[in-house]
Amino acid sequence: MSKEDWKWQLANRLTSLGQLEECVELTRDERAAFDRAVPPVFAITPHYANLLESGPLRRTVVPRIHETRVGTGELADPLGEEDHRATPHLIHTYPDKVLFLATTFCSAFCRYCTRSRLLSDETAAPVPSFEQSFRYIEQHPEIRDVLVSGGDPLTLTDAVLDNLLARLRGIPHVRTIRIGSKVPAVLPMRITDGLCAILRKHRVWLSLHFIHADELSPETRAACRRLSDHGIGMVSQTVLLKGVNDDAQTLTDLFYGLLEINVKPYYLLQCDPVKGSAHFRTPVERGIELIQSLHGRISGLAVPQFVIDAPGGGGKVPILSRKQIRRDGNDVVFLNHEGVGYRYPDPL
């Protein structure tokens, strides 16, 4: 098995301090993160480790002591997903859409991950039964859109993924199936012709996670072009991160780079207030400034929507101008699609 095989990459992930030190010289803040009584959960693929000379990417996957500091308003489950859990694998927040959590495994752990509470390192865990979740969708004809996420569903085997998608496609009222994944960025060798054939067969859209143009390695570009050649639609979601991508030129480089590989920039997401994320979060006003500046300097095709995922389960709210928000102490208050007010912690 070679380094270009995706299963080799998973089997040889970096998951310990010793393995990480063989790749990079740790800073004081990074080492302090590992010197705790309970070491942080940490994992990156060898492919992604080779990209860590990029300072921005390193900040997003290497633990730092900053993540141990929990700020006001930060939660383990900032989007209130557990309050909308319909089955062990389904989150039903929107009337016509469900989130299908097919796995708790990711090939790489992002330090700002909204679902870090769920992630496990069980690469060999038995595949759970999804039958209860399939029945729930069958019994709710209002559900038209299924977003398969996790963890990362593209780390499942071809056979498991094929069976899962086939069952969803067999439900008459399900019109759209999407998969949320960071695999093309962190594990591009997983994008084989066989996988592409499965995704094409089941008419799947991919919602991919990219945060910086440094992720667009030759292998990642080739993976996305392979997906495109198979006719698979792709959009991207980018989390706005302080010190990583919170300037107009960095975002411009990323969004044009994505268009070149047929990935449509879709969302620029305000970082969710997950526990220990304060050092990643930019002021909401900064996001508004950036998206307004992009509208004036790059192609409309390259401009995503700037959105806040309303804490507590209010859904994604596009923010177009300062008129949509008001400040109340250290919170920003805004209305969602139902006219309900939500608060996002945004300390001055």
Rosetta blueprint (number, residue, H / E / L):
1 M L
2 S L
3 K L
4 E L
5 D L
6 W H
7 K H
8 W H
9 Q H
10 L H
11 A H
12 N L
13 R L
14 L E
15 T L
16 S L
17 L H
18 G H
19 Q H
20 L H
21 E H
22 E L
23 C L
24 V L
25 E L
26 L L
27 T L
28 R H
29 D H
30 E H
31 R H
32 A H
33 A H
34 F H
35 D L
36 R L
37 A L
38 V L
39 P L
40 P L
41 V L
42 F L
43 A L
44 I E
45 T L
46 P H
47 H H
48 Y H
49 A H
50 N L
51 L L
52 L L
53 E L
54 S L
55 G H
56 P H
57 L H
58 R H
59 R H
60 T H
61 V H
62 V L
63 P L
64 R L
65 I H
66 H H
67 E H
68 T H
69 R L
70 V L
71 G L
72 T L
73 G L
74 E L
75 L E
76 A L
77 D L
78 P L
79 L L
80 G L
81 E H
82 E H
83 D H
84 H H
85 R E
86 A E
87 T E
88 P L
89 H L
90 L E
91 I E
92 H L
93 T L
94 Y L
95 P L
96 D L
97 K E
98 V E
99 L E
100 F E
101 L E
102 A L
103 T L
104 T L
105 F E
106 C L
107 S L
108 A L
109 F L
110 C L
111 R L
112 Y L
113 C L
114 T L
115 R L
116 S L
117 R L
118 L L
119 L L
120 S E
121 D L
122 E L
123 T L
124 A L
125 A L
126 P L
127 V L
128 P L
129 S L
130 F L
131 E H
132 Q H
133 S H
134 F H
135 R H
136 Y H
137 I H
138 E H
139 Q L
140 H L
141 P L
142 E L
143 I L
144 R L
145 D E
146 V E
147 L E
148 V E
149 S E
150 G L
151 G L
152 D L
153 P H
154 L H
155 T H
156 L L
157 T L
158 D H
159 A H
160 V H
161 L H
162 D H
163 N H
164 L H
165 L H
166 A H
167 R H
168 L H
169 R H
170 G L
171 I L
172 P L
173 H L
174 V L
175 R L
176 T E
177 I E
178 R E
179 I E
180 G E
181 S E
182 K L
183 V H
184 P H
185 A H
186 V H
187 L L
188 P H
189 M H
190 R H
191 I L
192 T L
193 D H
194 G H
195 L H
196 C H
197 A H
198 I H
199 L H
200 R H
201 K H
202 H L
203 R L
204 V E
205 W E
206 L E
207 S E
208 L E
209 H E
210 F L
211 I L
212 H L
213 A H
214 D H
215 E H
216 L L
217 S L
218 P H
219 E H
220 T H
221 R H
222 A H
223 A H
224 C H
225 R H
226 R H
227 L H
228 S H
229 D H
230 H L
231 G L
232 I L
233 G L
234 M E
235 V E
236 S E
237 Q E
238 T E
239 V E
240 L E
241 L L
242 K L
243 G L
244 V L
245 N L
246 D L
247 D L
248 A H
249 Q H
250 T H
251 L H
252 T H
253 D H
254 L H
255 F H
256 Y H
257 G H
258 L H
259 L H
260 E H
261 I L
262 N L
263 V L
264 K E
265 P E
266 Y E
267 Y E
268 L E
269 L E
270 Q E
271 C L
272 D L
273 P L
274 V E
275 K L
276 G L
277 S L
278 A L
279 H L
280 F L
281 R L
282 T L
283 P L
284 V H
285 E H
286 R H
287 G H
288 I H
289 E H
290 L H
291 I H
292 Q H
293 S H
294 L H
295 H H
296 G L
297 R L
298 I L
299 S L
300 G H
301 L H
302 A H
303 V L
304 P L
305 Q E
306 F E
307 V E
308 I E
309 D E
310 A E
311 P L
312 G L
313 G L
314 G L
315 G E
316 K E
317 V E
318 P E
319 I L
320 L L
321 S L
322 R H
323 K H
324 Q H
325 I L
326 R E
327 R E
328 D E
329 G L
330 N L
331 D E
332 V E
333 V E
334 F E
335 L E
336 N L
337 H L
338 E L
339 G L
340 V L
341 G E
342 Y E
343 R E
344 Y E
345 P E
346 D L
347 P L
348 L L
